[in-house]
Amino acid sequence: VGSAQVIMGRVVDAETRAPQPQVGVLVELPRDSAVGTVTGKDGVFALQLPRGGRFAVRLVVSTDVEVR
C-alpha cells in the first residue's frame, strides 16, 4: 500500500497579510490528472495527493478578483 501525502497551507496577501479566500490551489499529477481545491474564508487549504513526492503547487485567481 502506497502512502498518500497531504499538502496544507494558507494563502495571504503579500503586503497586508490578509487571508485570501476563493483562490484555486492546483497540483498537476502524472498522466494528465490533477488535484485541486479552493481556499476557505481564512485562506486555508488542504489537498490529499495519492502518493508522496515533490509537487509544484499552482495558485489560480479568478479573473473577477482584483489583484494588487
PQR file with spaces between the fields and no chain letter, atoms N, CA, C, O and H, PARSE charges and radii, in Angstrom:
ATOM       1  N    VAL     1       0.857   -1.185    0.000 -0.4000 1.5000
ATOM       2  CA   VAL     1       0.000    0.000    0.000 -0.0000 2.0000
ATOM       3  C    VAL     1       0.892    1.234    0.000  0.5500 1.7000
ATOM       4  O    VAL     1       1.754    1.377    0.867 -0.5500 1.4000
ATOM       5  N    GLY     2       0.690    2.134   -0.975 -0.4000 1.5000
ATOM       6  CA   GLY     2       1.447    3.382   -1.049 -0.0000 2.0000
ATOM       7  C    GLY     2       0.932    4.386   -0.045  0.5500 1.7000
ATOM       8  O    GLY     2      -0.216    4.315    0.394 -0.5500 1.4000
ATOM       9  H    GLY     2      -0.010    2.018   -1.679  0.4000 1.0000
ATOM      10  N    SER     3       1.785    5.314    0.311 -0.4000 1.5000
ATOM      11  CA   SER     3       1.354    6.323    1.278 -0.0000 2.0000
ATOM      12  C    SER     3       0.981    7.610    0.574  0.5500 1.7000
ATOM      13  O    SER     3       1.643    8.025   -0.377 -0.5500 1.4000
ATOM      14  H    SER     3       2.717    5.371   -0.046  0.4000 1.0000
ATOM      15  N    ALA     4      -0.075    8.234    1.041 -0.4000 1.5000
ATOM      16  CA   ALA     4      -0.537    9.495    0.491 -0.0000 2.0000
ATOM      17  C    ALA     4       0.252   10.636    1.123  0.5500 1.7000
ATOM      18  O    ALA     4       0.944   10.460    2.126 -0.5500 1.4000
ATOM      19  H    ALA     4      -0.613    7.897    1.813  0.4000 1.0000
ATOM      20  N    GLN     5       0.130   11.788    0.522 -0.4000 1.5000
ATOM      21  CA   GLN     5       0.779   12.989    1.037 -0.0000 2.0000
ATOM      22  C    GLN     5      -0.277   14.077    1.150  0.5500 1.7000
ATOM      23  O    GLN     5      -1.074   14.265    0.231 -0.5500 1.4000
ATOM      24  H    GLN     5      -0.432   11.932   -0.293  0.4000 1.0000
ATOM      25  N    VAL     6      -0.289   14.790    2.262 -0.4000 1.5000
ATOM      26  CA   VAL     6      -1.225   15.894    2.453 -0.0000 2.0000
ATOM      27  C    VAL     6      -0.443   17.194    2.392  0.5500 1.7000
ATOM      28  O    VAL     6       0.583   17.353    3.054 -0.5500 1.4000
ATOM      29  H    VAL     6       0.359   14.637    3.008  0.4000 1.0000
ATOM      30  N    ILE     7      -0.944   18.121    1.588 -0.4000 1.5000
ATOM      31  CA   ILE     7      -0.360   19.455    1.491 -0.0000 2.0000
ATOM      32  C    ILE     7      -1.370   20.424    2.078  0.5500 1.7000
ATOM      33  O    ILE     7      -2.530   20.455    1.668 -0.5500 1.4000
ATOM      34  H    ILE     7      -1.778   17.992    1.050  0.4000 1.0000
ATOM      35  N    MET     8      -0.916   21.218    3.045 -0.4000 1.5000
ATOM      36  CA   MET     8      -1.792   22.210    3.677 -0.0000 2.0000
ATOM      37  C    MET     8      -1.083   23.559    3.647  0.5500 1.7000
ATOM      38  O    MET     8       0.145   23.634    3.640 -0.5500 1.4000
ATOM      39  H    MET     8       0.026   21.193    3.378  0.4000 1.0000
ATOM      40  N    GLY     9      -1.876   24.614    3.630 -0.4000 1.5000
ATOM      41  CA   GLY     9      -1.269   25.935    3.646 -0.0000 2.0000
ATOM      42  C    GLY     9      -2.309   27.021    3.809  0.5500 1.7000
ATOM      43  O    GLY     9      -3.503   26.754    3.945 -0.5500 1.4000
ATOM      44  H    GLY     9      -2.874   24.554    3.635  0.4000 1.0000
ATOM      45  N    ARG    10      -1.831   28.244    3.791 -0.4000 1.5000
ATOM      46  CA   ARG    10      -2.711   29.410    3.930 -0.0000 2.0000
ATOM      47  C    ARG    10      -2.232   30.450    2.932  0.5500 1.7000
ATOM      48  O    ARG    10      -1.048   30.787    2.908 -0.5500 1.4000
ATOM      49  H    ARG    10      -0.861   28.461    3.681  0.4000 1.0000
ATOM      50  N    VAL    11      -3.129   30.959    2.114 -0.4000 1.5000
ATOM      51  CA   VAL    11      -2.795   31.973    1.118 -0.0000 2.0000
ATOM      52  C    VAL    11      -3.146   33.335    1.707  0.5500 1.7000
ATOM      53  O    VAL    11      -4.279   33.576    2.122 -0.5500 1.4000
ATOM      54  H    VAL    11      -4.091   30.686    2.133  0.4000 1.0000
ATOM      55  N    VAL    12      -2.139   34.229    1.736 -0.4000 1.5000
ATOM      56  CA   VAL    12      -2.338   35.573    2.279 -0.0000 2.0000
ATOM      57  C    VAL    12      -1.807   36.611    1.301  0.5500 1.7000
ATOM      58  O    VAL    12      -0.968   36.306    0.454 -0.5500 1.4000
ATOM      59  H    VAL    12      -1.218   34.033    1.400  0.4000 1.0000
ATOM      60  N    ASP    13      -2.300   37.835    1.424 -0.4000 1.5000
ATOM      61  CA   ASP    13      -1.820   38.958    0.630 -0.0000 2.0000
ATOM      62  C    ASP    13      -0.385   39.265    1.037  0.5500 1.7000
ATOM      63  O    ASP    13      -0.080   39.320    2.229 -0.5500 1.4000
ATOM      64  H    ASP    13      -2.981   38.083    2.113  0.4000 1.0000
ATOM      65  N    ALA    14       0.493   39.464    0.071 -0.4000 1.5000
ATOM      66  CA   ALA    14       1.914   39.686    0.348 -0.0000 2.0000
ATOM      67  C    ALA    14       2.162   40.964    1.142  0.5500 1.7000
ATOM      68  O    ALA    14       3.101   41.018    1.936 -0.5500 1.4000
ATOM      69  H    ALA    14       0.245   39.420   -0.897  0.4000 1.0000
ATOM      70  N    GLU    15       1.337   41.995    0.943 -0.4000 1.5000
ATOM      71  CA   GLU    15       1.549   43.264    1.635 -0.0000 2.0000
ATOM      72  C    GLU    15       0.809   43.351    2.965  0.5500 1.7000
ATOM      73  O    GLU    15       1.384   43.728    3.986 -0.5500 1.4000
ATOM      74  H    GLU    15       0.574   41.950    0.298  0.4000 1.0000
ATOM      75  N    THR    16      -0.474   42.996    2.938 -0.4000 1.5000
ATOM      76  CA   THR    16      -1.306   43.188    4.137 -0.0000 2.0000
ATOM      77  C    THR    16      -1.363   41.965    5.031  0.5500 1.7000
ATOM      78  O    THR    16      -1.774   42.061    6.188 -0.5500 1.4000
ATOM      79  H    THR    16      -0.941   42.689    2.109  0.4000 1.0000
ATOM      80  N    ARG    17      -0.951   40.800    4.504 -0.4000 1.5000
ATOM      81  CA   ARG    17      -1.030   39.517    5.209 -0.0000 2.0000
ATOM      82  C    ARG    17      -2.485   39.080    5.465  0.5500 1.7000
ATOM      83  O    ARG    17      -2.729   38.180    6.269 -0.5500 1.4000
ATOM      84  H    ARG    17      -0.617   40.722    3.564  0.4000 1.0000
ATOM      85  N    ALA    18      -3.436   39.714    4.788 -0.4000 1.5000
ATOM      86  CA   ALA    18      -4.857   39.355    4.927 -0.0000 2.0000
ATOM      87  C    ALA    18      -5.108   38.020    4.220  0.5500 1.7000
ATOM      88  O    ALA    18      -4.550   37.777    3.150 -0.5500 1.4000
ATOM      89  H    ALA    18      -3.238   40.446    4.136  0.4000 1.0000
ATOM      90  N    PRO    19      -5.943   37.149    4.807 -0.5600 1.5000
ATOM      91  CA   PRO    19      -6.274   35.875    4.180  0.2800 2.0000
ATOM      92  C    PRO    19      -6.937   36.097    2.819  0.5500 1.7000
ATOM      93  O    PRO    19      -7.682   37.059    2.636 -0.5500 1.4000
ATOM      94  N    GLN    20      -6.664   35.214    1.880 -0.4000 1.5000
ATOM      95  CA   GLN    20      -7.215   35.317    0.532 -0.0000 2.0000
ATOM      96  C    GLN    20      -8.171   34.151    0.271  0.5500 1.7000
ATOM      97  O    GLN    20      -7.729   33.045   -0.040 -0.5500 1.4000
ATOM      98  H    GLN    20      -6.058   34.432    2.028  0.4000 1.0000
ATOM      99  N    PRO    21      -9.484   34.395    0.398 -0.5600 1.5000
ATOM     100  CA   PRO    21     -10.459   33.341    0.142  0.2800 2.0000
ATOM     101  C    PRO    21     -10.693   33.134   -1.352  0.5500 1.7000
ATOM     102  O    PRO    21     -10.396   34.009   -2.166 -0.5500 1.4000
ATOM     103  N    GLN    22     -11.221   31.982   -1.693 -0.4000 1.5000
ATOM     104  CA   GLN    22     -11.627   31.637   -3.051 -0.0000 2.0000
ATOM     105  C    GLN    22     -10.477   31.649   -4.062  0.5500 1.7000
ATOM     106  O    GLN    22     -10.681   31.977   -5.231 -0.5500 1.4000
ATOM     107  H    GLN    22     -11.463   31.272   -1.032  0.4000 1.0000
ATOM     108  N    VAL    23      -9.278   31.294   -3.618 -0.4000 1.5000
ATOM     109  CA   VAL    23      -8.139   31.136   -4.522 -0.0000 2.0000
ATOM     110  C    VAL    23      -8.033   29.649   -4.858  0.5500 1.7000
ATOM     111  O    VAL    23      -8.029   28.802   -3.964 -0.5500 1.4000
ATOM     112  H    VAL    23      -9.112   31.028   -2.669  0.4000 1.0000
ATOM     113  N    GLY    24      -7.949   29.343   -6.132 -0.4000 1.5000
ATOM     114  CA   GLY    24      -7.794   27.958   -6.552 -0.0000 2.0000
ATOM     115  C    GLY    24      -6.390   27.463   -6.256  0.5500 1.7000
ATOM     116  O    GLY    24      -5.414   28.183   -6.468 -0.5500 1.4000
ATOM     117  H    GLY    24      -7.952   30.030   -6.858  0.4000 1.0000
ATOM     118  N    VAL    25      -6.285   26.229   -5.765 -0.4000 1.5000
ATOM     119  CA   VAL    25      -4.996   25.598   -5.479 -0.0000 2.0000
ATOM     120  C    VAL    25      -4.966   24.295   -6.272  0.5500 1.7000
ATOM     121  O    VAL    25      -5.834   23.438   -6.102 -0.5500 1.4000
ATOM     122  H    VAL    25      -7.077   25.644   -5.593  0.4000 1.0000
ATOM     123  N    LEU    26      -3.968   24.148   -7.134 -0.4000 1.5000
ATOM     124  CA   LEU    26      -3.932   23.020   -8.060 -0.0000 2.0000
ATOM     125  C    LEU    26      -2.564   22.355   -8.046  0.5500 1.7000
ATOM     126  O    LEU    26      -1.532   23.026   -8.050 -0.5500 1.4000
ATOM     127  H    LEU    26      -3.263   24.844   -7.272  0.4000 1.0000
ATOM     128  N    VAL    27      -2.569   21.024   -8.030 -0.4000 1.5000
ATOM     129  CA   VAL    27      -1.343   20.238   -8.164 -0.0000 2.0000
ATOM     130  C    VAL    27      -1.545   19.293   -9.341  0.5500 1.7000
ATOM     131  O    VAL    27      -2.442   18.450   -9.333 -0.5500 1.4000
ATOM     132  H    VAL    27      -3.407   20.479   -8.027  0.4000 1.0000
ATOM     133  N    GLU    28      -0.697   19.447  -10.352 -0.4000 1.5000
ATOM     134  CA   GLU    28      -0.774   18.568  -11.517 -0.0000 2.0000
ATOM     135  C    GLU    28      -0.046   17.268  -11.212  0.5500 1.7000
ATOM     136  O    GLU    28       1.052   17.267  -10.654 -0.5500 1.4000
ATOM     137  H    GLU    28       0.032   20.132  -10.358  0.4000 1.0000
ATOM     138  N    LEU    29      -0.672   16.171  -11.586 -0.4000 1.5000
ATOM     139  CA   LEU    29      -0.133   14.832  -11.347 -0.0000 2.0000
ATOM     140  C    LEU    29       0.219   14.188  -12.681  0.5500 1.7000
ATOM     141  O    LEU    29      -0.176   14.698  -13.730 -0.5500 1.4000
ATOM     142  H    LEU    29      -1.564   16.172  -12.039  0.4000 1.0000
ATOM     143  N    PRO    30       0.945   13.094  -12.664 -0.5600 1.5000
ATOM     144  CA   PRO    30       1.261   12.400  -13.918  0.2800 2.0000
ATOM     145  C    PRO    30       0.000   11.940  -14.647  0.5500 1.7000
ATOM     146  O    PRO    30      -1.082   11.842  -14.067 -0.5500 1.4000
ATOM     147  N    ARG    31       0.173   11.668  -15.906 -0.4000 1.5000
ATOM     148  CA   ARG    31      -0.913   11.160  -16.766 -0.0000 2.0000
ATOM     149  C    ARG    31      -2.062   12.147  -16.908  0.5500 1.7000
ATOM     150  O    ARG    31      -3.228   11.752  -16.912 -0.5500 1.4000
ATOM     151  H    ARG    31       1.051   11.748  -16.378  0.4000 1.0000
ATOM     152  N    ASP    32      -1.734   13.427  -17.025 -0.4000 1.5000
ATOM     153  CA   ASP    32      -2.719   14.480  -17.288 -0.0000 2.0000
ATOM     154  C    ASP    32      -3.854   14.531  -16.276  0.5500 1.7000
ATOM     155  O    ASP    32      -4.999   14.798  -16.641 -0.5500 1.4000
ATOM     156  H    ASP    32      -0.787   13.748  -17.022  0.4000 1.0000
ATOM     157  N    SER    33      -3.550   14.279  -15.022 -0.4000 1.5000
ATOM     158  CA   SER    33      -4.556   14.418  -13.973 -0.0000 2.0000
ATOM     159  C    SER    33      -4.096   15.491  -12.996  0.5500 1.7000
ATOM     160  O    SER    33      -2.944   15.923  -13.030 -0.5500 1.4000
ATOM     161  H    SER    33      -2.620   14.062  -14.725  0.4000 1.0000
ATOM     162  N    ALA    34      -5.001   15.915  -12.130 -0.4000 1.5000
ATOM     163  CA   ALA    34      -4.678   16.964  -11.162 -0.0000 2.0000
ATOM     164  C    ALA    34      -5.571   16.816   -9.941  0.5500 1.7000
ATOM     165  O    ALA    34      -6.620   16.173   -9.988 -0.5500 1.4000
ATOM     166  H    ALA    34      -5.937   15.564  -12.103  0.4000 1.0000
ATOM     167  N    VAL    35      -5.129   17.430   -8.844 -0.4000 1.5000
ATOM     168  CA   VAL    35      -5.903   17.504   -7.616 -0.0000 2.0000
ATOM     169  C    VAL    35      -6.020   18.988   -7.296  0.5500 1.7000
ATOM     170  O    VAL    35      -5.036   19.723   -7.375 -0.5500 1.4000
ATOM     171  H    VAL    35      -4.277   17.952   -8.806  0.4000 1.0000
ATOM     172  N    GLY    36      -7.213   19.426   -6.936 -0.4000 1.5000
ATOM     173  CA   GLY    36      -7.372   20.842   -6.650 -0.0000 2.0000
ATOM     174  C    GLY    36      -8.421   21.117   -5.592  0.5500 1.7000
ATOM     175  O    GLY    36      -9.234   20.257   -5.254 -0.5500 1.4000
ATOM     176  H    GLY    36      -8.013   18.829   -6.871  0.4000 1.0000
ATOM     177  N    THR    37      -8.385   22.334   -5.078 -0.4000 1.5000
ATOM     178  CA   THR    37      -9.355   22.804   -4.101 -0.0000 2.0000
ATOM     179  C    THR    37      -9.387   24.322   -4.160  0.5500 1.7000
ATOM     180  O    THR    37      -8.700   24.932   -4.979 -0.5500 1.4000
ATOM     181  H    THR    37      -7.725   23.033   -5.352  0.4000 1.0000
ATOM     182  N    VAL    38     -10.179   24.927   -3.299 -0.4000 1.5000
ATOM     183  CA   VAL    38     -10.293   26.379   -3.205 -0.0000 2.0000
ATOM     184  C    VAL    38     -10.079   26.775   -1.751  0.5500 1.7000
ATOM     185  O    VAL    38     -10.550   26.088   -0.845 -0.5500 1.4000
ATOM     186  H    VAL    38     -10.737   24.432   -2.633  0.4000 1.0000
ATOM     187  N    THR    39      -9.372   27.878   -1.524 -0.4000 1.5000
ATOM     188  CA   THR    39      -9.141   28.325   -0.151 -0.0000 2.0000
ATOM     189  C    THR    39     -10.451   28.761    0.497  0.5500 1.7000
ATOM     190  O    THR    39     -11.355   29.266   -0.168 -0.5500 1.4000
ATOM     191  H    THR    39      -8.990   28.436   -2.261  0.4000 1.0000
ATOM     192  N    GLY    40     -10.533   28.554    1.803 -0.4000 1.5000
ATOM     193  CA   GLY    40     -11.701   28.962    2.570 -0.0000 2.0000
ATOM     194  C    GLY    40     -11.649   30.447    2.931  0.5500 1.7000
ATOM     195  O    GLY    40     -10.755   31.167    2.488 -0.5500 1.4000
ATOM     196  H    GLY    40      -9.798   28.144    2.344  0.4000 1.0000
ATOM     197  N    LYS    41     -12.598   30.893    3.726 -0.4000 1.5000
ATOM     198  CA   LYS    41     -12.664   32.298    4.152 -0.0000 2.0000
ATOM     199  C    LYS    41     -11.389   32.752    4.842  0.5500 1.7000
ATOM     200  O    LYS    41     -11.014   33.922    4.769 -0.5500 1.4000
ATOM     201  H    LYS    41     -13.324   30.308    4.086  0.4000 1.0000
ATOM     202  N    ASP    42     -10.720   31.811    5.515 -0.4000 1.5000
ATOM     203  CA   ASP    42      -9.491   32.118    6.245 -0.0000 2.0000
ATOM     204  C    ASP    42      -8.234   31.925    5.401  0.5500 1.7000
ATOM     205  O    ASP    42      -7.120   32.031    5.914 -0.5500 1.4000
ATOM     206  H    ASP    42     -11.024   30.860    5.574  0.4000 1.0000
ATOM     207  N    GLY    43      -8.408   31.639    4.099 -0.4000 1.5000
ATOM     208  CA   GLY    43      -7.281   31.449    3.192 -0.0000 2.0000
ATOM     209  C    GLY    43      -6.631   30.085    3.285  0.5500 1.7000
ATOM     210  O    GLY    43      -5.628   29.838    2.616 -0.5500 1.4000
ATOM     211  H    GLY    43      -9.313   31.552    3.682  0.4000 1.0000
ATOM     212  N    VAL    44      -7.181   29.187    4.102 -0.4000 1.5000
ATOM     213  CA   VAL    44      -6.576   27.871    4.345 -0.0000 2.0000
ATOM     214  C    VAL    44      -7.043   26.858    3.289  0.5500 1.7000
ATOM     215  O    VAL    44      -8.187   26.887    2.834 -0.5500 1.4000
ATOM     216  H    VAL    44      -7.996   29.389    4.645  0.4000 1.0000
ATOM     217  N    PHE    45      -6.120   25.963    2.918 -0.4000 1.5000
ATOM     218  CA   PHE    45      -6.459   24.869    2.008 -0.0000 2.0000
ATOM     219  C    PHE    45      -5.761   23.593    2.467  0.5500 1.7000
ATOM     220  O    PHE    45      -4.772   23.641    3.197 -0.5500 1.4000
ATOM     221  H    PHE    45      -5.191   25.940    3.287  0.4000 1.0000
ATOM     222  N    ALA    46      -6.289   22.455    2.028 -0.4000 1.5000
ATOM     223  CA   ALA    46      -5.668   21.152    2.263 -0.0000 2.0000
ATOM     224  C    ALA    46      -5.958   20.273    1.049  0.5500 1.7000
ATOM     225  O    ALA    46      -7.090   20.211    0.568 -0.5500 1.4000
ATOM     226  H    ALA    46      -7.093   22.416    1.435  0.4000 1.0000
ATOM     227  N    LEU    47      -4.926   19.602    0.567 -0.4000 1.5000
ATOM     228  CA   LEU    47      -5.056   18.678   -0.560 -0.0000 2.0000
ATOM     229  C    LEU    47      -4.457   17.338   -0.177  0.5500 1.7000
ATOM     230  O    LEU    47      -3.385   17.283    0.426 -0.5500 1.4000
ATOM     231  H    LEU    47      -4.007   19.652    0.957  0.4000 1.0000
ATOM     232  N    GLN    48      -5.141   16.257   -0.523 -0.4000 1.5000
ATOM     233  CA   GLN    48      -4.570   14.931   -0.319 -0.0000 2.0000
ATOM     234  C    GLN    48      -4.138   14.395   -1.670  0.5500 1.7000
ATOM     235  O    GLN    48      -4.950   14.242   -2.582 -0.5500 1.4000
ATOM     236  H    GLN    48      -6.011   16.301   -1.013  0.4000 1.0000
ATOM     237  N    LEU    49      -2.853   14.114   -1.786 -0.4000 1.5000
ATOM     238  CA   LEU    49      -2.287   13.580   -3.022 -0.0000 2.0000
ATOM     239  C    LEU    49      -2.189   12.065   -2.912  0.5500 1.7000
ATOM     240  O    LEU    49      -2.063   11.530   -1.810 -0.5500 1.4000
ATOM     241  H    LEU    49      -2.193   14.238   -1.045  0.4000 1.0000
ATOM     242  N    PRO    50      -2.245   11.372   -4.039 -0.5600 1.5000
ATOM     243  CA   PRO    50      -2.279    9.907   -3.999  0.2800 2.0000
ATOM     244  C    PRO    50      -0.981    9.250   -3.541  0.5500 1.7000
ATOM     245  O    PRO    50      -0.984    8.081   -3.155 -0.5500 1.4000
ATOM     246  N    ARG    51       0.130    9.990   -3.579 -0.4000 1.5000
ATOM     247  CA   ARG    51       1.406    9.413   -3.159 -0.0000 2.0000
ATOM     248  C    ARG    51       2.339   10.530   -2.709  0.5500 1.7000
ATOM     249  O    ARG    51       2.106   11.704   -2.996 -0.5500 1.4000
ATOM     250  H    ARG    51       0.132   10.940   -3.893  0.4000 1.0000
ATOM     251  N    GLY    52       3.379   10.155   -2.013 -0.4000 1.5000
ATOM     252  CA   GLY    52       4.374   11.121   -1.594 -0.0000 2.0000
ATOM     253  C    GLY    52       5.249   11.547   -2.757  0.5500 1.7000
ATOM     254  O    GLY    52       5.276   10.886   -3.796 -0.5500 1.4000
ATOM     255  H    GLY    52       3.568    9.201   -1.780  0.4000 1.0000
ATOM     256  N    GLY    53       5.959   12.637   -2.588 -0.4000 1.5000
ATOM     257  CA   GLY    53       6.861   13.102   -3.628 -0.0000 2.0000
ATOM     258  C    GLY    53       6.978   14.614   -3.613  0.5500 1.7000
ATOM     259  O    GLY    53       6.493   15.283   -2.701 -0.5500 1.4000
ATOM     260  H    GLY    53       5.938   13.174   -1.745  0.4000 1.0000
ATOM     261  N    ARG    54       7.627   15.136   -4.634 -0.4000 1.5000
ATOM     262  CA   ARG    54       7.760   16.585   -4.789 -0.0000 2.0000
ATOM     263  C    ARG    54       6.788   17.026   -5.868  0.5500 1.7000
ATOM     264  O    ARG    54       6.768   16.469   -6.966 -0.5500 1.4000
ATOM     265  H    ARG    54       8.021   14.593   -5.375  0.4000 1.0000
ATOM     266  N    PHE    55       5.984   18.026   -5.551 -0.4000 1.5000
ATOM     267  CA   PHE    55       4.986   18.518   -6.484 -0.0000 2.0000
ATOM     268  C    PHE    55       5.005   20.040   -6.502  0.5500 1.7000
ATOM     269  O    PHE    55       5.324   20.674   -5.496 -0.5500 1.4000
ATOM     270  H    PHE    55       6.000   18.479   -4.659  0.4000 1.0000
ATOM     271  N    ALA    56       4.666   20.619   -7.632 -0.4000 1.5000
ATOM     272  CA   ALA    56       4.520   22.071   -7.739 -0.0000 2.0000
ATOM     273  C    ALA    56       3.066   22.420   -7.435  0.5500 1.7000
ATOM     274  O    ALA    56       2.143   21.791   -7.952 -0.5500 1.4000
ATOM     275  H    ALA    56       4.406   20.105   -8.449  0.4000 1.0000
ATOM     276  N    VAL    57       2.878   23.425   -6.595 -0.4000 1.5000
ATOM     277  CA   VAL    57       1.540   23.904   -6.245 -0.0000 2.0000
ATOM     278  C    VAL    57       1.293   25.182   -7.026  0.5500 1.7000
ATOM     279  O    VAL    57       2.108   26.104   -6.989 -0.5500 1.4000
ATOM     280  H    VAL    57       3.628   23.936   -6.175  0.4000 1.0000
ATOM     281  N    ARG    58       0.173   25.241   -7.734 -0.4000 1.5000
ATOM     282  CA   ARG    58      -0.168   26.423   -8.526 -0.0000 2.0000
ATOM     283  C    ARG    58      -1.394   27.093   -7.924  0.5500 1.7000
ATOM     284  O    ARG    58      -2.382   26.428   -7.611 -0.5500 1.4000
ATOM     285  H    ARG    58      -0.489   24.492   -7.764  0.4000 1.0000
ATOM     286  N    LEU    59      -1.328   28.420   -7.763 -0.4000 1.5000
ATOM     287  CA   LEU    59      -2.459   29.200   -7.273 -0.0000 2.0000
ATOM     288  C    LEU    59      -3.150   29.841   -8.464  0.5500 1.7000
ATOM     289  O    LEU    59      -2.499   30.398   -9.348 -0.5500 1.4000
ATOM     290  H    LEU    59      -0.525   28.960   -8.017  0.4000 1.0000
ATOM     291  N    VAL    60      -4.476   29.757   -8.479 -0.4000 1.5000
ATOM     292  CA   VAL    60      -5.257   30.281   -9.594 -0.0000 2.0000
ATOM     293  C    VAL    60      -6.255   31.287   -9.036  0.5500 1.7000
ATOM     294  O    VAL    60      -7.130   30.937   -8.243 -0.5500 1.4000
ATOM     295  H    VAL    60      -5.004   29.304   -7.760  0.4000 1.0000
ATOM     296  N    VAL    61      -6.114   32.547   -9.460 -0.4000 1.5000
ATOM     297  CA   VAL    61      -7.015   33.605   -9.005 -0.0000 2.0000
ATOM     298  C    VAL    61      -8.029   33.859  -10.104  0.5500 1.7000
ATOM     299  O    VAL    61      -7.665   34.007  -11.271 -0.5500 1.4000
ATOM     300  H    VAL    61      -5.403   32.832  -10.103  0.4000 1.0000
ATOM     301  N    SER    62      -9.291   33.909   -9.736 -0.4000 1.5000
ATOM     302  CA   SER    62     -10.365   34.171  -10.692 -0.0000 2.0000
ATOM     303  C    SER    62     -10.166   35.532  -11.343  0.5500 1.7000
ATOM     304  O    SER    62      -9.634   36.454  -10.724 -0.5500 1.4000
ATOM     305  H    SER    62      -9.586   33.789   -8.788  0.4000 1.0000
ATOM     306  N    THR    63     -10.592   35.652  -12.587 -0.4000 1.5000
ATOM     307  CA   THR    63     -10.431   36.922  -13.308 -0.0000 2.0000
ATOM     308  C    THR    63     -11.329   38.023  -12.752  0.5500 1.7000
ATOM     309  O    THR    63     -11.111   39.200  -13.040 -0.5500 1.4000
ATOM     310  H    THR    63     -11.023   34.904  -13.090  0.4000 1.0000
ATOM     311  N    ASP    64     -12.333   37.658  -11.962 -0.4000 1.5000
ATOM     312  CA   ASP    64     -13.199   38.697  -11.399 -0.0000 2.0000
ATOM     313  C    ASP    64     -12.744   39.136   -9.999  0.5500 1.7000
ATOM     314  O    ASP    64     -13.460   39.860   -9.308 -0.5500 1.4000
ATOM     315  H    ASP    64     -12.510   36.702  -11.727  0.4000 1.0000
ATOM     316  N    VAL    65     -11.551   38.692   -9.591 -0.4000 1.5000
ATOM     317  CA   VAL    65     -10.979   39.110   -8.297 -0.0000 2.0000
ATOM     318  C    VAL    65      -9.907   40.151   -8.575  0.5500 1.7000
ATOM     319  O    VAL    65      -9.056   39.958   -9.443 -0.5500 1.4000
ATOM     320  H    VAL    65     -10.969   38.104  -10.152  0.4000 1.0000
ATOM     321  N    GLU    66      -9.949   41.255   -7.837 -0.4000 1.5000
ATOM     322  CA   GLU    66      -8.960   42.305   -8.015 -0.0000 2.0000
ATOM     323  C    GLU    66      -7.616   41.871   -7.430  0.5500 1.7000
ATOM     324  O    GLU    66      -7.527   41.488   -6.263 -0.5500 1.4000
ATOM     325  H    GLU    66     -10.641   41.412   -7.132  0.4000 1.0000
ATOM     326  N    VAL    67      -6.585   41.939   -8.251 -0.4000 1.5000
ATOM     327  CA   VAL    67      -5.245   41.567   -7.805 -0.0000 2.0000
ATOM     328  C    VAL    67      -4.397   42.830   -7.754  0.5500 1.7000
ATOM     329  O    VAL    67      -4.377   43.613   -8.703 -0.5500 1.4000
ATOM     330  H    VAL    67      -6.657   42.251   -9.198  0.4000 1.0000
ATOM     331  N    ARG    68      -3.699   43.021   -6.640 -0.4000 1.5000
ATOM     332  CA   ARG    68      -2.849   44.220   -6.493 -0.0000 2.0000
ATOM     333  C    ARG    68      -1.443   43.915   -6.905  0.5500 1.7000
ATOM     334  O    ARG    68      -0.581   44.792   -6.853 -0.5500 1.4000
ATOM     335  H    ARG    68      -3.715   42.385   -5.869  0.4000 1.0000
